[in-house]
Amino acid sequence: MGLGIYQQADNYGILRDEKHNTKFANSFAVGCISGMCGGLVGSPLQLVKTQLMSYSSKKIAVGTQHGHPGMMHALSRIYMKNGLLGLWRGAHGMMMRNSVGSASQIAAFSVCKEWMDNNNMFQQSKYLSAFMASNIGAITKTLTLTPMDVIMTRLYNQAIDAQGRGLFYEGIWDCAKKITKTEGILAFYKGVGPSYFRQAPHTVLLLVFWDMLKDLQKSFQTLKA
């Protein structure tokens, strides 16, 4: 969804200057919007995924345990207990996470690939510059995304009261302040290593295939003409 919104913005000429070079500020802003939209749509499933993955045996349980036996049961249980809006509890954290992650990833990729192509770097293979630029995008995304991942996970997994409000954190900024106060700044980068090894394959495959599909679309348009 995010790439679709971003590509439409590119098609309308929002992202490029008169020389057809990417405008970093525009690319970053549209990346924020597209990531935010994706985060809003996917938030209920992210909520359920977080709670299911956090559930474990009482002997080794850490944090709040929601006890869902499966995805459909979790969705139904949350809806019955807290209503439709209950499925979007913590969505603001997911939206900000996706906004920051998508913007940093796509802007870094677009600008770096364009710079490499303009300076004839990594031109031995047609998509080598896309591969290198996507790796830079993965590193950038990991560094900007990990703090939001920590906050999002805690917002999703905290216990709630009868009104569906979190018992530990009131929202993003409250969560960030409490983490900083009790655990320090470095706590925002817990799991940064595994996060990179998760993000890198996803980012590289996503952006390289996106580049291939854009070239394929151009070929079809040329044939039609």
N, C-alpha and C positions, 0 to 999 in steps of 0.2 A: 504493500500500500504506500509506504513512504517513498520508494523509488518511483512509483507511478506518479505521485504528486510532484516530485522533483523533476521528472522528465517532462511533464506537462508545462511546468514553469519554464524549462529550457526551450521547449517548442515555441512558447510565446515570446521568447527573447528576453525574459526577465533576468536571466543569469549572466548574460554576456554583454561586453561593450561593443563599440562600432568595429573593432578589429577582430571580433569574435573570440576574444579572450575572456576567461571566467572572471567575474567580479566576486572576490572572496566574500565581501560583506553580504551580497545578495545570495550567494550560494549557502552561506552559513545560516542566514535568516530563513530561507526556504527549507533548508535541512531541519531547522528547529520546528517549523510548522508541520512538515511531513512526519517527523518523528513523534510529535505530540499527538497527531491524529491517530497514528498507529498504536500508540500507548493507550489512548482512550478506548479504542475498539477492543484491544487485546487484554485490557486490565482484569476482567473477571476470570479469565483462564490463568492469568499470572497469579492472581490471588489464590486460586484453588491449587495450582502447582506448588506454590510456596508452602501452603499448609500441608499438602500431602507429603512433600519431601521432608518436612520438619517432623512428621509424626514417627515415633519410634516406641520401643518397649519402655515400660515404666522404669526399668532398671537403669537404662541409659538415656532417658529422656532429658532433653535440654530445652528450656523455654516453654512457651505455651503449646499444649498439645490439643489439637482440634478433633482428632479421632475420626476422620472421614474414611470410610472403607473404599471409596472410589470417586471418580470425577463427577458422575451424574448425581450421586448421593450428596456430594459436597455442594454442588450448584443448587440442588433442591433444598437442602438444609439451610443454606445461607439465605436463600430467597424466602423460605417459610418463616425464618426467625427474624430477619432484618429487612425484608422487602426487596424490591428491585434495586434500589439505591445501595443496598447492602452488598450487592455484587460488585459495586464500583468503589467500595471502601479502600482507601489507599491509592486510588487512581491518580491523584495529583502527583504522588511520588513516582508512579510509573510514567506518567506523561512528561515530567521533568527529566527523568532518567533517559527516556527515548529521545526527547528533544535534544539534550546535550550530546548523547551518543551518536545519533544520526547526523547532527550538524557537524560535529568534529570529524566523523568518519568520511562523509561525502565531500565536505569542503577540502579536507586534506588530500583526499584521493584526486579530486578534479584538478586542483591547483598543481599538485606534484606531477601528475601525469602530463598535464599540459606543458609544464616547465621542462620535463624530460624530453618530450617530443619536439618542442621548439629548439632545444639545444642538442638534438640528435643523440640523446643518451639512451642506452639499452634498446637500440633499434635492430639488434641482431635477429630478433623474432618479432613478429607483428604485435604480439600481446605481452612482450616482456616488460615494457614500461608500465602496462596496466597491472601486471603482477607485482612489480616493485612498489608502485604507488599504492596499491591496495594493502601491502604490508605496512607502509607508513600510516595508512588510514587505520589499520588494526591497532597499531601502537598508540596512536593519538586517541582512538576511541576507548581503549582500555584505561588509559590514564585519566580521562575525563569521566568515564562511566562508572568506575569502581566505587567512588564515594557515594554515588547515587544508588548503586546496587545495594550497598550496606544499609542505607536509609530505607530504601524501598522494602527490603526483606524484613526489616524490623517493624515497619508500619503494617505490612501484610500479616505478619505472624503474631502480633501482640494480642493479648486477651482484650475482650470488649465488654462494655456494660450492657444493660438491658436496652439502651437506646442505640446501640451499635457504635458507640464512641470508644476510642482506644483508651485503655487504662494506664498505659505507660507514656505514650507520646501523643500530643495534641495534633501534630502535623509535621511537615518537613522541617521547618526551622526549629521547632521544639526538640525534635529528634536529633538534629545536628548539634544543637547546643548541649544537650545532655551527653551525647557521645564525646564531644570535645572536652566537657568538664570532667567526666568520669574515666575516660579511656585515652584521651589525648588525640592529636591530629592524625597520627599514624594509624589509628583505628579505622579511618576511612579507607585505608588501602589493605585491609584484611582480604586475603584471597586474590591479590592482584596477579600473582603468577598463574594460577589456574584460570583466572579470568582471561588472561592474554591467550593461553593455549586453547581456550574455548572460542574467543573472538576471532583469532587469526584465520583458521580454516574457513569459518563462516564468511568473514569479510572478503578474503581473497577470492573464494568461489563466487560469492554474490557479485562482486564488482567486476571481475574478469568476464563472467558470463553476461553481465549487463553490457559491457563493452562489446562483446561479440554480437549480442542481439541488436545493438544499435547499428553495427556495421551491416548485419544481415538485413535490417530494415532499409538502410540506405541502398543496398543492392537491389532490393525489390522495387523501390521507388524509381531507381535508374532504369530498370527493365520496363516498368510501366510507361516511363517517359519515352 
